[in-house]
Amino acid sequence: MAPPSPKEFIEAALVAATTPYALSYTDSKQKWVILRHLLSLLQEFPGFKPSTGRFMHNDGTEVNLLRATGCVHVANSTTPTIPLVIWIHENYPQKAPLVFVSLHPMTPIHRHHPFVDNTTGATSPPYILTWKYPPCNLSELLRNLVQLFSIDHPFSYTLTTPACLTHPWLLSTKEALDRLVGMLHYDMVALRASTSDEIEKLSLLQEELKRRDRFITSTVAELGEERMRLEERVKNWAEETDRVENWLRVNDGRSIMDLNARDVEIEDAFEMDETSRARLESSAADLAIEEVMYKLDKALEHEAVSFDSYIKQVRSLARQQFLHRCNEMASTSSPTSV
């Protein structure tokens, strides 16, 4: 027995309303529109074949629907054909059909296609998004997809423009809308990529600013602690100064202002006995002789004195320095009081 024709198959599928595989179309007028539109599609695109199957919506609802499966060929012969599955929605023609590009690992859908989802193959061109019956139908939808895929093939990232579409006056409203949506989509992809790069750079800058903020905060905290330590030291020095001033007032009988007002020798501020005074004088004389001998060395170096005179003066000064140092050592070994 010969297989049924597409018309016979569709009619039989629409009529079989009592079997477990009955289609989810209930209205007789709806069935007639589906039959007419589907036959028109198969007549214009004979490569498509009708069949039935179960379809699951995104909300988990399962329905039995008619579908047309086939491949479309675009104008560019170097690109592969595009396999499509067109499901007739249970509320067709009020609802647009559900179109999918069949997925194949050898021909993946490129990631940035504006009208085809690369993970599910779901197709959503402006024609479907703006679907309105009666102007819209299956045949015109498929013609629109062929025209759309000839410009932007789902298996190739290259965007092409046929020569017949180069002049805007040659474009129909739907074709112009398709091209505009496609260009806007790719502009958004490019903008999203540049925005992502900018966000990444700003994120790195934010991390650097956070690092600097932590460093500055730590530095400010350390400076605050250092300031507190310095203030504490100033306070301690002020207290020490007050104690010294009080000691001077009590032990000297004169105020600091009086000491500054009069010409007072520094030695008068201390009490010394004769031994300490003699040791101080010997030490001062020793240092004075040392200074004179240094000056004599410089004078001899510049030939300001003769060598004989230099030797005579050095011997005399060395003898005096020796005596002063002996006196200083003697006074150091004896008990003293200050």
C-alpha positions in Angstrom: 0.0 0.0 0.0 1.3 3.4 -1.0 2.0 5.9 1.9 -0.7 8.5 2.4 -0.2 11.9 0.8 0.6 14.9 3.0 -3.0 16.0 2.7 -4.4 12.6 3.7 -2.0 12.4 6.6 -2.9 15.8 8.0 -6.6 15.2 7.6 -6.4 11.9 9.3 -4.4 13.4 12.2 -6.8 16.2 12.7 -9.9 13.9 12.6 -8.5 11.3 15.0 -9.9 12.9 18.1 -10.6 9.8 20.2 -7.2 8.0 20.2 -4.5 8.5 23.0 -2.5 10.3 20.4 -5.3 12.8 19.5 -3.9 16.2 18.6 -4.6 19.2 21.0 -6.7 21.1 18.4 -10.4 21.2 19.4 -12.0 23.8 17.2 -13.1 22.7 13.7 -12.5 26.1 12.2 -9.0 26.0 13.7 -8.4 22.6 12.2 -9.4 23.9 8.8 -7.0 26.9 9.0 -4.2 24.6 10.1 -4.9 22.2 7.2 -5.0 25.1 4.6 -1.8 26.8 5.9 0.1 23.6 6.3 -0.7 22.4 2.8 0.3 25.8 1.4 3.6 25.5 3.2 4.3 21.9 1.9 3.3 23.0 -1.6 5.8 25.9 -1.6 8.5 24.0 0.3 8.1 20.3 -0.8 11.2 19.3 1.1 9.2 19.6 4.4 7.3 16.6 5.7 4.3 16.6 8.1 4.3 14.5 11.3 2.9 14.5 14.8 4.6 14.4 18.2 4.5 15.4 21.8 5.7 18.9 22.7 6.6 20.1 26.2 6.2 23.8 27.0 8.5 25.7 29.3 5.9 25.4 32.1 6.0 21.6 31.8 2.7 21.2 29.9 2.7 18.4 27.3 0.6 18.6 24.1 0.2 16.6 20.9 0.9 18.8 17.9 1.4 18.7 14.2 4.9 19.6 12.9 6.7 20.2 9.7 10.3 19.0 9.4 12.7 19.9 6.6 15.8 21.9 5.5 16.0 25.3 4.0 18.7 26.4 1.6 20.0 30.0 1.7 21.3 32.0 -1.2 25.0 31.3 -0.3 25.9 27.8 -1.5 29.0 27.6 0.6 27.1 27.4 3.8 25.3 24.3 5.1 21.6 23.8 4.8 19.5 24.7 7.9 17.3 21.9 9.4 14.1 23.3 10.9 11.2 21.9 12.9 8.0 23.9 12.9 5.5 23.0 15.6 1.9 24.2 15.1 0.9 25.7 18.4 -2.3 24.3 20.0 -3.8 27.8 19.8 -2.7 28.4 16.2 -3.4 30.7 14.3 -3.9 33.0 17.2 -0.5 31.9 18.6 2.6 31.8 16.4 4.1 28.5 15.5 7.2 27.2 17.4 10.3 27.1 15.2 13.5 25.3 16.2 16.8 24.9 14.4 17.9 21.2 14.9 21.1 21.0 16.9 24.0 19.0 15.6 27.5 18.9 17.2 29.2 19.2 13.8 27.4 22.5 13.0 26.8 24.4 16.2 24.8 27.6 16.3 27.1 30.6 16.8 26.7 32.1 20.3 25.7 35.7 19.3 23.0 35.0 16.7 20.2 37.5 17.2 17.3 35.2 16.4 18.4 31.6 17.3 19.3 30.4 20.8 22.5 28.4 20.5 21.6 26.0 23.4 18.0 25.0 22.4 17.7 26.1 18.8 14.6 28.1 19.5 14.0 30.7 16.8 12.4 34.1 17.6 12.6 36.4 14.6 10.5 39.7 14.6 8.0 37.9 12.4 7.1 35.5 15.2 7.4 38.1 18.0 5.0 40.4 16.1 2.7 37.5 14.9 -0.8 38.6 14.2 -3.5 36.6 12.4 -4.8 36.8 9.6 -1.9 38.6 7.9 0.7 36.1 9.2 0.8 32.4 8.1 3.3 29.5 7.9 4.4 30.0 4.3 5.3 33.7 4.8 7.0 32.8 8.0 9.3 30.3 6.3 10.0 32.7 3.4 11.0 35.3 6.1 13.3 32.8 7.8 15.0 31.9 4.5 15.5 35.6 3.8 16.7 36.2 7.3 19.2 33.3 7.3 20.6 34.3 4.0 21.7 37.5 5.7 22.7 36.0 9.0 23.3 32.3 8.9 23.0 30.5 12.3 26.0 28.3 11.6 28.3 31.2 10.6 29.2 34.3 12.5 29.7 36.3 9.2 27.0 38.8 8.5 26.3 39.0 4.8 24.1 41.4 2.8 22.6 40.1 -0.6 22.9 42.5 -3.5 19.2 42.8 -3.8 19.0 44.2 -0.3 21.6 46.9 -0.6 19.2 49.7 -1.4 16.7 50.6 1.3 14.0 51.2 -1.3 14.1 47.5 -2.2 13.4 46.3 1.3 10.0 45.4 2.6 8.8 46.5 6.0 9.5 43.1 7.6 12.9 42.8 5.9 13.9 46.2 7.1 12.7 45.3 10.6 14.7 42.0 10.5 17.9 43.8 9.5 17.4 46.6 12.0 16.8 44.1 14.9 19.9 42.1 13.7 22.1 45.2 13.6 20.8 46.3 17.0 21.5 42.9 18.4 25.1 42.9 17.2 25.6 46.4 18.5 24.4 45.3 21.9 26.8 42.3 21.8 29.7 44.6 21.0 28.5 47.1 23.6 28.1 44.3 26.2 31.7 43.1 25.4 33.2 46.6 25.8 31.1 47.1 28.9 32.3 43.8 30.3 36.0 44.9 29.7 35.3 48.3 31.2 33.7 46.6 34.3 36.7 44.3 34.6 39.1 47.3 34.5 37.0 49.2 37.0 36.9 46.1 39.2 40.7 46.0 39.1 40.8 49.8 39.8 38.4 49.3 42.7 40.6 46.6 44.2 43.6 48.9 43.9 41.7 51.7 45.5 40.7 49.4 48.3 44.3 48.4 48.8 45.4 52.0 48.9 42.5 52.8 51.3 43.7 50.0 53.7 47.3 51.3 53.4 46.2 54.9 54.1 43.9 53.9 56.9 46.8 51.9 58.5 49.2 54.8 58.1 46.7 57.2 59.6 46.2 54.9 62.6 50.0 54.6 63.0 50.4 58.4 62.8 47.6 58.7 65.4 49.4 56.3 67.8 52.7 58.2 67.2 50.9 61.5 67.9 49.6 60.1 71.2 53.1 58.8 72.1 54.6 62.3 71.4 51.9 64.0 73.3 52.6 61.7 76.2 56.3 62.5 76.0 55.6 66.2 75.9 53.4 65.8 79.0 56.2 63.9 80.7 58.8 66.5 79.7 56.5 69.3 81.0 56.2 67.5 84.3 60.0 67.1 84.5 60.4 70.7 83.7 58.0 71.7 86.5 59.9 69.5 88.9 63.3 71.0 87.9 61.9 74.5 88.3 60.4 73.7 91.7 63.8 72.2 92.8 65.7 75.3 91.7 63.2 77.5 93.6 63.6 75.5 96.8 67.3 74.8 96.7 68.7 78.1 95.3 66.2 80.5 96.7 66.0 82.3 93.4 63.5 81.9 90.6 64.3 80.9 87.1 63.4 84.5 86.1 66.0 85.8 88.5 68.7 83.6 87.0 67.8 84.8 83.5 67.7 88.4 84.6 71.2 88.4 86.2 74.6 87.5 84.8 75.3 84.3 86.8 78.2 82.0 86.2 77.2 78.4 85.4 79.6 77.1 88.2 77.6 79.0 90.7 74.6 76.8 90.2 76.5 73.8 91.7 78.2 73.3 95.0 81.8 71.9 94.8 84.6 71.3 97.3 88.3 72.3 96.8 89.2 68.9 95.4 86.5 68.9 92.7 87.3 72.5 91.8 91.0 71.6 91.5 90.2 68.6 89.3 88.0 70.8 87.1 90.7 73.4 86.8 93.4 70.8 85.9 91.1 69.2 83.3 90.4 72.7 81.8 94.1 73.5 81.7 94.8 70.1 80.0 92.3 70.8 77.3 93.6 74.3 76.8 97.2 73.0 76.4 95.9 70.4 73.9 94.3 73.2 71.9 97.5 75.2 71.9 99.6 72.3 70.7 97.1 71.8 67.9 97.5 75.4 66.8 101.3 75.0 66.9 101.0 72.0 64.6 99.0 74.1 62.2 101.5 77.0 62.5 104.5 74.6 61.7 102.6 73.2 58.8 102.2 76.7 57.3 105.8 77.6 58.3 104.6 80.3 60.6 107.1 79.3 63.3 110.5 77.7 63.0 111.1 74.1 63.9 113.4 74.9 66.9 110.8 77.3 68.3 108.1 74.7 67.8 110.1 72.0 69.6 110.8 74.3 72.5 107.2 75.3 72.9 105.9 71.7 72.6 108.3 70.5 75.3 107.3 73.2 77.7 103.6 72.6 77.1 103.9 68.8 77.3 105.6 69.2 80.7 102.8 71.4 82.0 100.2 69.0 80.5 101.8 66.1 82.3 101.7 67.9 85.6 98.0 68.9 85.2 97.1 65.3 84.3 99.0 64.0 87.4 97.1 66.5 89.6 93.8 65.4 88.0 94.6 61.7 88.6 95.6 62.4 92.2 92.3 64.3 92.9 90.3 61.5 91.3 91.8 58.8 93.5 91.0 60.8 96.7 87.4 60.8 98.1 85.4 63.8 97.0 81.9 65.2 97.6 79.7 67.3 95.5 
